[in-house]
Structures are given as C-alpha cells and as structure tokens.
C-alpha cells in the first residue's frame, strides 16, 4: 500500500475555510487507498502573535517558556483539522510532537530531531486512522517541549516520512512549486518540475523560502522525495529528488537571493596561528551563524577578517566581536547591515566552464560592485549592496537563459 506524509503550512491552515480545503486533500488521499499521515503548522500569523504577547510582558522571555507557548499554535491547527475530518467520517486524531514520539536534543527554539519513535502511529495507520501531528516540536531528555526553529514543520514532516518509510513527503504551501527565481522580481520566472537535493539545499540556504534547508538536508540523507505543491491549485508541483545523471543539465537552475544579511569586518588583527579560532570561537559560543568569510593578510603583518551573519544577529555579533577585538588588540570592528547575497545555483556548473566570468561580467555591466565572493561546486554567491538585489537577479536570470520561453 502507498504511504504518504502530507504537510500543510501556515497559509493552508489560515482560516476554517482553508482548513476545510486541506481536509479535501487528505480525504481524497484516504479515498484513493493511501495510508496518510499529516503534519501541520500553526495558522498563519499565530506564532508571531504568541511571541508578541510574551514580549509585551517581558523583553527577553525565558526560552523554555517560549517553547511551551509557541508550540500551542500547531496544536490548534491539528485539532481543528481532525475535527473537520471526523465530521466527514474520516478516522483522524491529533497528536503533539511529544505524543508522536519526536525526541529532540539541543537548545530551546533551536532543537534538532534525535529520533522519531513512531510505533504508535504505525499501529494507528494500519487500523485506518489518519494521524495529524503538530509540526515544529518535540520533547528533550528532560521531558520539556522544544521547538525546531522557524520553518521547522517542514523538517518534522520529512523526519516523519522517513520514520514511517513513506513513498513521498508532500509539502503543501501557498506556491505551486520551486521557481527559477522569485516571480515577484522576475515575471518570467519558470516553475522547475524536478530539482536535485543539492540544488534545492543551496537555494533554500541562499534565501529561497519555499523549504527549510534542514528539511532538505534530512531528505537528501535518507533519499526521501519531497513533492512541493500548492494547497489551492490542483496541479503538479516540483519534485525534489536525486539528481538524474542521464539528463543533460543547463549550467544554472536558479537564481536565489537573501536580503537578511549583515557584514562585519575586524581590521588590523595581529597575524599569527589561531587567529581565526579566536574570532569565530566566541561567535560559535554565542550560537550565531556565520556564512561568507574572507580573510586578507596585509603587508604590515596584520590580518583583516570579514564575514556575514543573519541581520537579526548583527547587533549581538558586533557586541561579541568588540570584546574579541579588545582582547586581540585588533585595530577596529566595523559593520554594515545594508548588504545582501545573490547566488546562481546549478549542478550543471560541474560541466560548464566560464560561469563565474559570465556572472561577474553581468553584474559589472549593471554597475553593481561585488563586495565578497564565495563558491561551492554548484553555487556562486556574491555579497552586494541590498539596493541592487532586484537588478542583479533580473540580469542574471536573463544572462543564464532562465526566462520563460528562452531557448
């Protein structure tokens, strides 16, 4: 028997009418004889509402209590969907992450899934029930509720699909697939029918918001296909799966961007072994994420290190680095929170030469200065001024033949 995990995002759960529409999708799956499990997010805007209520009482609420609080949003969605399915005669029950056997480890609000103990769910599904799980949450060794971070319901759904040995994990959202870039910037962006895990991971990590990057990492590790599709339009979406080696690949699959960036530079660090560790050790201890890194050794025997952080971590990173600067007797710490990243991504880059030069020439023609560059086997990322993002994305999308109708 075919087995599927269906995940519905916040927009799909955003109102009673939308919950009824999600129930239509689940009911059709059950009527087709498919063993179906469901993972839901909180209603759109609900998590922000709960966070806002907490912060109206305390500017820095206790993290344990915050996880207890925000996890309730998904419980509301799961129960409402179960009630609607039961009204239709579909056997369905809601389960929290704790009840479903999601065991986690790590910090509150940033927990990671350690295991999914789903024997109970197997039994229920074998009896014809549709279990509806709260995404984004689990329980740690202390018995406390923990959450997985924003977008964590995607990761919950993929982890459940793996644990249940499902055939596919269907992610229902307010878009009908993955596009070559953001259609709000490039009207001629095209939907991608099939994309490799590697490409999707790069696009997700570089700013494409359609899937959480941790969910793609997990799917790639266990070869779990993800079908990203629309909750509102019954059309095929984008299949995220293993790379099809038999196909001839274009050099570039998509263009991604991320405006949520800030740049920090420490100048005049005395050059000696271990300086990078001295800089990034305190950053790691503060649980701050670092992305693009450039290190330059000056003729005067000092080193400059520049790196990017998420804009939300910018102020904290500056505070941490100021202390590092004082301890290392560096000359200066400075920052810029008006930068952004733009990336071109494609497994075809492995077999196409000259991609980097094309990218750099395109940006130069538009008068866009490149501040930093980083590369991987299938990605080139540049850091530029945020005000140039739209122009850069539009130009690169055209240069690499991604526009709809391009040959």
C-alpha positions as a LaTeX table, in Angstrom:
\begin{tabular}{lrrr}
\hline
Residue & $x$ (\AA) & $y$ (\AA) & $z$ (\AA) \\
\hline
Unk1 & 0.00 & 0.00 & 0.00 \\
Unk2 & 1.21 & 3.50 & $-0.83$ \\
Unk3 & 2.06 & 5.63 & 2.20 \\
Unk4 & 2.37 & 9.42 & 2.18 \\
Unk5 & 3.04 & 12.20 & 4.65 \\
Unk6 & 1.23 & 15.45 & 3.84 \\
Unk7 & 2.39 & 18.70 & 5.41 \\
Unk8 & 0.23 & 21.84 & 5.41 \\
Unk9 & 1.85 & 25.21 & 6.08 \\
Unk10 & 0.51 & 28.20 & 7.94 \\
Unk11 & $-1.30$ & 29.72 & 4.96 \\
Unk12 & $-3.01$ & 26.37 & 4.32 \\
Unk13 & $-4.25$ & 26.42 & 7.93 \\
Unk14 & $-5.03$ & 30.15 & 7.95 \\
Unk15 & $-8.83$ & 30.01 & 8.34 \\
Unk16 & $-11.67$ & 27.49 & 8.80 \\
Unk17 & $-12.29$ & 27.63 & 5.04 \\
Unk18 & $-8.66$ & 26.81 & 4.28 \\
Unk19 & $-8.67$ & 24.00 & 6.84 \\
Unk20 & $-11.69$ & 22.57 & 5.01 \\
Unk21 & $-9.74$ & 22.76 & 1.76 \\
Unk22 & $-6.80$ & 20.91 & 3.38 \\
Unk23 & $-9.30$ & 18.32 & 4.59 \\
Unk24 & $-10.44$ & 17.86 & 0.96 \\
Unk25 & $-6.87$ & 16.92 & 0.01 \\
Unk26 & $-6.49$ & 14.50 & 2.92 \\
Unk27 & $-9.90$ & 12.92 & 2.26 \\
Unk28 & $-9.07$ & 12.34 & $-1.42$ \\
Unk29 & $-5.85$ & 10.62 & $-0.42$ \\
Unk30 & $-7.67$ & 8.32 & 2.01 \\
Unk31 & $-10.39$ & 7.51 & $-0.53$ \\
Unk32 & $-7.66$ & 6.53 & $-3.01$ \\
Unk33 & $-6.48$ & 3.87 & $-0.55$ \\
Unk34 & $-3.31$ & 5.69 & 0.50 \\
Unk35 & $-2.10$ & 5.40 & 4.08 \\
Unk36 & $-1.89$ & 9.06 & 5.06 \\
Unk37 & $-0.27$ & 10.94 & 7.91 \\
Unk38 & $-0.44$ & 14.72 & 8.23 \\
Unk39 & 1.83 & 17.36 & 9.75 \\
Unk40 & 0.52 & 20.89 & 10.27 \\
Unk41 & 1.93 & 24.32 & 11.04 \\
Unk42 & 0.27 & 26.95 & 13.18 \\
Unk43 & $-2.24$ & 29.21 & 11.48 \\
Unk44 & $-0.53$ & 31.97 & 9.52 \\
Unk45 & 0.49 & 34.76 & 11.90 \\
Unk46 & $-0.29$ & 32.79 & 15.07 \\
Unk47 & 3.31 & 32.17 & 16.14 \\
Unk48 & 4.12 & 35.87 & 15.75 \\
Unk49 & 1.01 & 36.73 & 17.78 \\
Unk50 & 2.10 & 34.48 & 20.63 \\
Unk51 & 5.63 & 35.85 & 20.58 \\
Unk52 & 4.28 & 39.39 & 20.61 \\
Unk53 & 2.10 & 38.65 & 23.64 \\
Unk54 & 5.07 & 37.26 & 25.54 \\
Unk55 & 7.30 & 40.19 & 24.70 \\
Unk56 & 4.62 & 42.63 & 25.77 \\
Unk57 & 5.14 & 41.19 & 29.25 \\
Unk58 & 8.91 & 40.67 & 29.14 \\
Unk59 & 11.51 & 41.88 & 26.64 \\
Unk60 & 13.53 & 38.66 & 26.98 \\
Unk61 & 11.17 & 35.83 & 27.99 \\
Unk62 & 12.55 & 32.54 & 29.33 \\
Unk63 & 13.33 & 30.27 & 26.37 \\
Unk64 & 11.78 & 27.20 & 27.94 \\
Unk65 & 8.51 & 29.02 & 28.48 \\
Unk66 & 8.62 & 30.41 & 24.96 \\
Unk67 & 8.83 & 26.90 & 23.53 \\
Unk68 & 5.90 & 25.85 & 25.71 \\
Unk69 & 3.97 & 28.86 & 24.45 \\
Unk70 & 4.61 & 28.82 & 20.72 \\
Unk71 & 4.08 & 25.05 & 20.44 \\
Unk72 & 0.38 & 25.62 & 21.17 \\
Unk73 & $-0.20$ & 27.17 & 17.75 \\
Unk74 & 0.30 & 23.85 & 15.97 \\
Unk75 & $-1.98$ & 22.09 & 18.47 \\
Unk76 & $-4.85$ & 24.36 & 17.45 \\
Unk77 & $-4.32$ & 23.57 & 13.74 \\
Unk78 & $-4.04$ & 19.82 & 14.32 \\
Unk79 & $-7.18$ & 19.63 & 16.43 \\
Unk80 & $-9.25$ & 21.73 & 14.02 \\
Unk81 & $-8.22$ & 19.60 & 11.04 \\
Unk82 & $-9.01$ & 16.41 & 12.99 \\
Unk83 & $-12.44$ & 17.78 & 13.92 \\
Unk84 & $-13.20$ & 18.60 & 10.27 \\
Unk85 & $-12.08$ & 15.16 & 9.06 \\
Unk86 & $-14.09$ & 13.41 & 11.77 \\
Unk87 & $-17.17$ & 15.39 & 10.67 \\
Unk88 & $-16.69$ & 13.86 & 7.21 \\
Unk89 & $-16.44$ & 10.35 & 8.61 \\
Unk90 & $-12.65$ & 10.09 & 8.25 \\
Unk91 & $-10.95$ & 8.43 & 11.23 \\
Unk92 & $-8.47$ & 11.08 & 12.36 \\
Unk93 & $-6.85$ & 12.10 & 15.64 \\
Unk94 & $-4.40$ & 14.86 & 16.53 \\
Unk95 & $-1.07$ & 14.25 & 18.28 \\
Unk96 & 1.50 & 16.61 & 19.70 \\
Unk97 & 5.16 & 16.11 & 18.85 \\
Unk98 & 5.58 & 14.57 & 22.31 \\
Unk99 & 2.73 & 12.10 & 21.79 \\
Unk100 & 4.03 & 11.22 & 18.33 \\
Unk101 & 7.48 & 10.28 & 19.66 \\
Unk102 & 9.62 & 13.15 & 18.39 \\
Unk103 & 12.73 & 13.13 & 20.60 \\
Unk104 & 14.97 & 16.17 & 20.39 \\
Unk105 & 18.29 & 17.49 & 21.58 \\
Unk106 & 19.90 & 20.93 & 21.65 \\
Unk107 & 18.81 & 24.39 & 22.70 \\
Unk108 & 15.28 & 25.66 & 23.17 \\
Unk109 & 13.92 & 27.23 & 19.97 \\
Unk110 & 16.78 & 25.60 & 18.01 \\
Unk111 & 16.36 & 21.92 & 18.87 \\
Unk112 & 17.24 & 19.12 & 16.48 \\
Unk113 & 15.37 & 15.84 & 15.99 \\
Unk114 & 17.26 & 12.94 & 17.57 \\
Unk115 & 14.74 & 10.20 & 16.75 \\
Unk116 & 11.10 & 9.54 & 15.91 \\
Unk117 & 9.56 & 6.66 & 17.86 \\
Unk118 & 6.51 & 6.05 & 15.73 \\
Unk119 & 5.31 & 2.52 & 16.62 \\
Unk120 & 2.10 & 4.04 & 17.95 \\
Unk121 & 1.50 & 5.83 & 14.66 \\
Unk122 & 2.20 & 2.68 & 12.63 \\
Unk123 & $-0.46$ & 0.86 & 14.63 \\
Unk124 & $-2.98$ & 3.64 & 14.22 \\
Unk125 & $-2.40$ & 3.95 & 10.48 \\
Unk126 & $-2.65$ & 0.18 & 10.00 \\
Unk127 & $-6.09$ & 0.44 & 11.55 \\
Unk128 & $-7.15$ & 3.06 & 9.03 \\
Unk129 & $-6.58$ & 6.19 & 11.10 \\
Unk130 & $-5.11$ & 9.43 & 9.79 \\
Unk131 & $-2.75$ & 10.79 & 12.47 \\
Unk132 & $-2.44$ & 14.57 & 12.42 \\
Unk133 & 0.76 & 15.77 & 14.03 \\
Unk134 & 1.89 & 19.13 & 15.29 \\
Unk135 & 5.00 & 20.13 & 13.37 \\
Unk136 & 7.94 & 22.14 & 14.65 \\
Unk137 & 8.19 & 20.45 & 18.07 \\
Unk138 & 9.29 & 17.51 & 20.17 \\
Unk139 & 10.47 & 16.63 & 23.65 \\
Unk140 & 14.00 & 16.63 & 25.07 \\
Unk141 & 15.60 & 14.26 & 27.58 \\
Unk142 & 14.37 & 16.42 & 30.46 \\
Unk143 & 10.78 & 15.98 & 29.27 \\
Unk144 & 10.44 & 19.60 & 28.17 \\
Unk145 & 8.76 & 20.69 & 24.95 \\
Unk146 & 11.31 & 22.02 & 22.46 \\
Unk147 & 10.82 & 23.68 & 19.10 \\
Unk148 & 12.89 & 23.33 & 15.93 \\
Unk149 & 13.09 & 26.96 & 14.79 \\
Unk150 & 11.15 & 28.80 & 12.11 \\
Unk151 & 10.11 & 26.53 & 9.27 \\
Unk152 & 10.64 & 23.51 & 11.48 \\
Unk153 & 7.38 & 21.87 & 10.44 \\
Unk154 & 8.99 & 21.01 & 7.09 \\
Unk155 & 11.70 & 19.14 & 8.98 \\
Unk156 & 9.09 & 17.41 & 11.15 \\
Unk157 & 7.26 & 16.22 & 8.05 \\
Unk158 & 10.37 & 14.85 & 6.35 \\
Unk159 & 11.52 & 13.13 & 9.56 \\
Unk160 & 8.09 & 11.52 & 9.95 \\
Unk161 & 8.08 & 10.38 & 6.31 \\
Unk162 & 11.47 & 8.73 & 6.83 \\
Unk163 & 10.40 & 7.07 & 10.08 \\
Unk164 & 7.17 & 5.77 & 8.51 \\
Unk165 & 9.00 & 4.63 & 5.35 \\
Unk166 & 6.63 & 6.71 & 3.26 \\
Unk167 & 6.86 & 6.82 & $-0.52$ \\
Unk168 & 6.89 & 10.61 & $-0.64$ \\
Unk169 & 6.52 & 13.68 & 1.55 \\
Unk170 & 4.03 & 16.16 & 0.07 \\
Unk171 & 4.63 & 19.73 & 1.25 \\
Unk172 & 1.52 & 21.86 & 0.62 \\
Unk173 & 2.01 & 25.60 & 0.68 \\
Unk174 & 0.81 & 28.81 & $-0.97$ \\
Unk175 & 3.06 & 28.36 & $-4.03$ \\
Unk176 & 2.78 & 25.67 & $-6.67$ \\
Unk177 & 6.43 & 24.70 & $-6.79$ \\
Unk178 & 10.01 & 25.92 & $-6.91$ \\
Unk179 & 10.73 & 28.66 & $-9.46$ \\
Unk180 & 13.93 & 29.63 & $-11.19$ \\
Unk181 & 13.81 & 32.79 & $-9.05$ \\
Unk182 & 11.31 & 34.88 & $-7.14$ \\
Unk183 & 8.41 & 35.66 & $-9.54$ \\
Unk184 & 7.84 & 38.92 & $-7.65$ \\
Unk185 & 11.17 & 40.14 & $-9.02$ \\
Unk186 & 11.22 & 38.37 & $-12.40$ \\
Unk187 & 7.81 & 37.96 & $-14.00$ \\
Unk188 & 9.26 & 35.43 & $-16.48$ \\
Unk189 & 10.48 & 33.05 & $-13.79$ \\
Unk190 & 9.67 & 29.41 & $-14.62$ \\
Unk191 & 8.47 & 26.59 & $-12.38$ \\
Unk192 & 11.03 & 23.80 & $-12.08$ \\
Unk193 & 9.44 & 20.36 & $-12.49$ \\
Unk194 & 12.32 & 18.42 & $-10.94$ \\
Unk195 & 15.28 & 19.63 & $-8.88$ \\
Unk196 & 18.09 & 17.77 & $-7.14$ \\
Unk197 & 18.50 & 17.76 & $-3.39$ \\
Unk198 & 21.84 & 19.56 & $-3.78$ \\
Unk199 & 20.33 & 22.38 & $-5.83$ \\
Unk200 & 17.33 & 22.72 & $-3.53$ \\
Unk201 & 19.58 & 22.80 & $-0.48$ \\
Unk202 & 21.66 & 25.59 & $-1.97$ \\
Unk203 & 18.57 & 27.55 & $-3.00$ \\
Unk204 & 17.00 & 27.14 & 0.44 \\
Unk205 & 20.18 & 28.13 & 2.26 \\
Unk206 & 20.69 & 31.13 & $-0.02$ \\
Unk207 & 17.31 & 32.69 & 0.58 \\
Unk208 & 14.62 & 30.75 & $-1.32$ \\
Unk209 & 11.88 & 30.45 & 1.32 \\
Unk210 & 9.87 & 27.58 & $-0.13$ \\
Unk211 & 11.55 & 24.88 & 2.01 \\
Unk212 & 13.55 & 24.95 & 5.22 \\
Unk213 & 17.13 & 23.92 & 4.45 \\
Unk214 & 17.26 & 21.44 & 7.36 \\
Unk215 & 14.33 & 19.55 & 5.83 \\
Unk216 & 16.19 & 19.26 & 2.53 \\
Unk217 & 19.37 & 18.06 & 4.28 \\
Unk218 & 17.37 & 15.34 & 6.00 \\
Unk219 & 15.56 & 14.30 & 2.83 \\
Unk220 & 18.86 & 14.09 & 0.93 \\
Unk221 & 20.50 & 11.96 & 3.64 \\
Unk222 & 17.70 & 9.38 & 3.50 \\
Unk223 & 16.70 & 9.81 & $-0.18$ \\
Unk224 & 13.14 & 10.84 & 0.73 \\
Unk225 & 11.41 & 12.50 & $-2.25$ \\
Unk226 & 9.68 & 15.80 & $-1.49$ \\
Unk227 & 6.82 & 17.00 & $-3.68$ \\
Unk228 & 6.33 & 20.73 & $-3.14$ \\
Unk229 & 2.88 & 21.73 & $-4.31$ \\
Unk230 & 0.02 & 24.17 & $-3.89$ \\
Unk231 & $-2.78$ & 23.79 & $-1.34$ \\
Unk232 & $-5.07$ & 25.86 & $-3.52$ \\
Unk233 & $-4.48$ & 24.69 & $-7.11$ \\
Unk234 & $-4.53$ & 21.01 & $-8.06$ \\
Unk235 & $-1.51$ & 20.98 & $-10.40$ \\
Unk236 & 1.80 & 19.11 & $-10.31$ \\
Unk237 & 4.43 & 20.90 & $-8.25$ \\
Unk238 & 8.19 & 20.45 & $-8.03$ \\
Unk239 & 9.73 & 17.10 & $-7.17$ \\
Unk240 & 12.88 & 17.35 & $-5.05$ \\
Unk241 & 14.83 & 14.15 & $-5.53$ \\
Unk242 & 18.14 & 12.58 & $-6.53$ \\
Unk243 & 20.00 & 14.08 & $-9.46$ \\
Unk244 & 19.11 & 12.42 & $-12.75$ \\
Unk245 & 22.52 & 11.66 & $-14.21$ \\
Unk246 & 21.06 & 10.68 & $-17.58$ \\
Unk247 & 19.84 & 14.18 & $-18.30$ \\
Unk248 & 21.83 & 16.95 & $-19.94$ \\
Unk249 & 21.77 & 19.82 & $-17.47$ \\
Unk250 & 21.77 & 23.54 & $-18.10$ \\
Unk251 & 24.57 & 25.37 & $-16.37$ \\
Unk252 & 22.25 & 27.22 & $-14.00$ \\
Unk253 & 18.98 & 26.01 & $-12.46$ \\
Unk254 & 18.03 & 29.10 & $-10.49$ \\
Unk255 & 18.95 & 32.47 & $-9.00$ \\
Unk256 & 18.44 & 32.97 & $-5.25$ \\
Unk257 & 18.85 & 35.99 & $-3.03$ \\
Unk258 & 18.75 & 36.86 & 0.65 \\
Unk259 & 18.25 & 40.38 & 1.96 \\
Unk260 & 18.52 & 39.22 & 5.58 \\
Unk261 & 22.28 & 39.76 & 5.74 \\
Unk262 & 24.84 & 41.90 & 7.54 \\
Unk263 & 28.59 & 42.15 & 7.12 \\
Unk264 & 31.18 & 42.52 & 9.89 \\
Unk265 & 34.90 & 43.25 & 9.47 \\
Unk266 & 37.67 & 43.05 & 12.07 \\
Unk267 & 40.65 & 45.06 & 10.85 \\
Unk268 & 44.25 & 45.00 & 11.93 \\
Unk269 & 44.39 & 41.67 & 13.78 \\
Unk270 & 47.97 & 40.67 & 14.68 \\
Unk271 & 48.75 & 37.82 & 12.25 \\
Unk272 & 49.63 & 34.56 & 14.00 \\
Unk273 & 48.35 & 30.95 & 14.04 \\
Unk274 & 44.94 & 30.55 & 15.66 \\
Unk275 & 43.50 & 33.98 & 14.92 \\
Unk276 & 40.52 & 32.54 & 13.02 \\
Unk277 & 39.70 & 30.33 & 16.01 \\
Unk278 & 39.99 & 33.32 & 18.33 \\
Unk279 & 37.47 & 35.21 & 16.21 \\
Unk280 & 34.95 & 32.50 & 15.44 \\
Unk281 & 35.12 & 30.59 & 18.74 \\
Unk282 & 33.18 & 33.28 & 20.65 \\
Unk283 & 30.75 & 33.57 & 17.73 \\
Unk284 & 30.04 & 29.82 & 17.96 \\
Unk285 & 29.63 & 30.02 & 21.74 \\
Unk286 & 27.01 & 32.72 & 21.22 \\
Unk287 & 25.20 & 30.33 & 18.81 \\
Unk288 & 25.46 & 32.77 & 15.93 \\
Unk289 & 25.62 & 31.53 & 12.35 \\
Unk290 & 28.37 & 32.73 & 10.01 \\
Unk291 & 28.24 & 32.40 & 6.24 \\
Unk292 & 30.58 & 34.07 & 3.74 \\
Unk293 & 34.12 & 34.51 & 5.11 \\
Unk294 & 37.05 & 36.41 & 3.57 \\
Unk295 & 40.48 & 36.74 & 5.22 \\
Unk296 & 43.21 & 39.04 & 3.93 \\
Unk297 & 46.81 & 39.37 & 5.16 \\
Unk298 & 48.14 & 42.93 & 4.88 \\
Unk299 & 51.72 & 43.96 & 4.16 \\
Unk300 & 52.07 & 45.38 & 7.67 \\
Unk301 & 51.74 & 41.89 & 9.15 \\
Unk302 & 48.13 & 42.20 & 10.28 \\
Unk303 & 45.03 & 40.40 & 9.08 \\
Unk304 & 41.53 & 41.57 & 8.20 \\
Unk305 & 38.62 & 39.12 & 8.54 \\
Unk306 & 35.22 & 39.85 & 7.02 \\
Unk307 & 32.14 & 37.62 & 7.29 \\
Unk308 & 28.37 & 37.75 & 7.04 \\
Unk309 & 25.72 & 36.94 & 9.65 \\
Unk310 & 21.92 & 36.98 & 9.56 \\
Unk311 & 20.72 & 40.53 & 10.05 \\
Unk312 & 18.84 & 39.55 & 13.19 \\
Unk313 & 22.15 & 38.51 & 14.78 \\
Unk314 & 24.01 & 41.63 & 13.69 \\
Unk315 & 23.83 & 43.65 & 16.92 \\
Unk316 & 24.77 & 40.68 & 19.10 \\
Unk317 & 27.63 & 39.71 & 16.79 \\
Unk318 & 29.02 & 43.25 & 16.94 \\
Unk319 & 28.97 & 43.14 & 20.75 \\
Unk320 & 30.77 & 39.80 & 20.80 \\
Unk321 & 33.35 & 40.92 & 18.24 \\
Unk322 & 34.08 & 44.18 & 20.04 \\
Unk323 & 35.26 & 42.19 & 23.04 \\
Unk324 & 37.29 & 39.92 & 20.75 \\
Unk325 & 38.82 & 42.98 & 19.12 \\
Unk326 & 39.86 & 44.37 & 22.51 \\
Unk327 & 41.30 & 41.03 & 23.66 \\
Unk328 & 43.30 & 40.57 & 20.44 \\
Unk329 & 44.37 & 44.21 & 20.23 \\
Unk330 & 42.90 & 44.50 & 16.76 \\
Unk331 & 42.56 & 47.94 & 15.24 \\
Unk332 & 38.83 & 48.17 & 14.52 \\
Unk333 & 35.50 & 46.39 & 14.24 \\
Unk334 & 33.00 & 47.76 & 11.73 \\
Unk335 & 29.76 & 46.52 & 10.27 \\
Unk336 & 27.24 & 47.07 & 7.50 \\
Unk337 & 23.65 & 45.88 & 7.66 \\
Unk338 & 22.69 & 47.13 & 4.19 \\
Unk339 & 24.11 & 44.20 & 2.21 \\
Unk340 & 22.51 & 41.17 & 0.58 \\
Unk341 & 23.53 & 37.91 & $-1.07$ \\
Unk342 & 22.76 & 36.87 & $-4.63$ \\
Unk343 & 23.55 & 33.34 & $-5.80$ \\
Unk344 & 23.45 & 31.36 & $-9.03$ \\
Unk345 & 22.90 & 27.63 & $-8.49$ \\
Unk346 & 23.03 & 24.56 & $-10.71$ \\
Unk347 & 24.59 & 21.10 & $-10.84$ \\
Unk348 & 25.34 & 21.84 & $-14.49$ \\
Unk349 & 28.14 & 24.14 & $-13.31$ \\
Unk350 & 30.23 & 20.99 & $-12.83$ \\
Unk351 & 30.45 & 20.53 & $-16.59$ \\
Unk352 & 30.21 & 24.13 & $-17.86$ \\
Unk353 & 33.17 & 26.50 & $-17.84$ \\
Unk354 & 33.09 & 30.27 & $-17.70$ \\
Unk355 & 30.04 & 30.54 & $-15.46$ \\
Unk356 & 31.78 & 32.75 & $-12.90$ \\
Unk357 & 33.11 & 35.14 & $-15.53$ \\
Unk358 & 29.62 & 35.45 & $-17.04$ \\
Unk359 & 28.16 & 36.27 & $-13.65$ \\
Unk360 & 30.79 & 38.87 & $-12.81$ \\
Unk361 & 30.56 & 40.48 & $-16.26$ \\
Unk362 & 26.78 & 40.70 & $-16.00$ \\
Unk363 & 26.96 & 42.49 & $-12.65$ \\
Unk364 & 29.71 & 44.80 & $-13.92$ \\
Unk365 & 27.56 & 45.77 & $-16.91$ \\
Unk366 & 24.85 & 46.83 & $-14.46$ \\
Unk367 & 27.31 & 48.86 & $-12.39$ \\
Unk368 & 26.93 & 46.55 & $-9.39$ \\
Unk369 & 30.02 & 46.27 & $-7.18$ \\
Unk370 & 30.86 & 42.87 & $-5.68$ \\
Unk371 & 32.00 & 43.09 & $-2.05$ \\
Unk372 & 32.58 & 39.38 & $-1.30$ \\
Unk373 & 32.53 & 36.10 & $-3.24$ \\
Unk374 & 32.12 & 32.50 & $-2.13$ \\
Unk375 & 31.71 & 29.35 & $-4.21$ \\
Unk376 & 30.86 & 25.69 & $-3.98$ \\
Unk377 & 30.77 & 23.01 & $-6.64$ \\
Unk378 & 27.27 & 24.04 & $-7.73$ \\
Unk379 & 26.94 & 27.62 & $-6.45$ \\
Unk380 & 28.49 & 31.07 & $-6.75$ \\
Unk381 & 27.41 & 33.67 & $-4.21$ \\
Unk382 & 28.25 & 37.37 & $-4.16$ \\
Unk383 & 27.63 & 39.96 & $-1.47$ \\
Unk384 & 26.40 & 43.28 & $-2.85$ \\
Unk385 & 24.55 & 46.37 & $-1.66$ \\
Unk386 & 20.97 & 45.48 & $-0.86$ \\
Unk387 & 19.60 & 48.23 & $-3.11$ \\
Unk388 & 20.95 & 46.36 & $-6.18$ \\
Unk389 & 19.29 & 42.99 & $-5.47$ \\
Unk390 & 16.39 & 43.28 & $-7.92$ \\
Unk391 & 18.60 & 44.49 & $-10.77$ \\
Unk392 & 21.15 & 41.75 & $-10.12$ \\
Unk393 & 18.57 & 38.95 & $-10.01$ \\
Unk394 & 16.84 & 40.16 & $-13.18$ \\
Unk395 & 20.09 & 40.48 & $-15.10$ \\
Unk396 & 21.46 & 37.09 & $-14.05$ \\
Unk397 & 18.16 & 35.36 & $-14.76$ \\
Unk398 & 18.34 & 36.69 & $-18.33$ \\
Unk399 & 22.05 & 36.03 & $-18.84$ \\
Unk400 & 21.71 & 32.34 & $-18.00$ \\
Unk401 & 18.64 & 31.76 & $-20.18$ \\
Unk402 & 16.17 & 31.13 & $-17.37$ \\
Unk403 & 13.34 & 33.37 & $-18.59$ \\
Unk404 & 10.13 & 31.64 & $-19.69$ \\
Unk405 & 10.32 & 30.98 & $-23.41$ \\
Unk406 & 14.11 & 31.22 & $-23.52$ \\
Unk407 & 15.81 & 28.66 & $-25.72$ \\
\hline
\end{tabular}
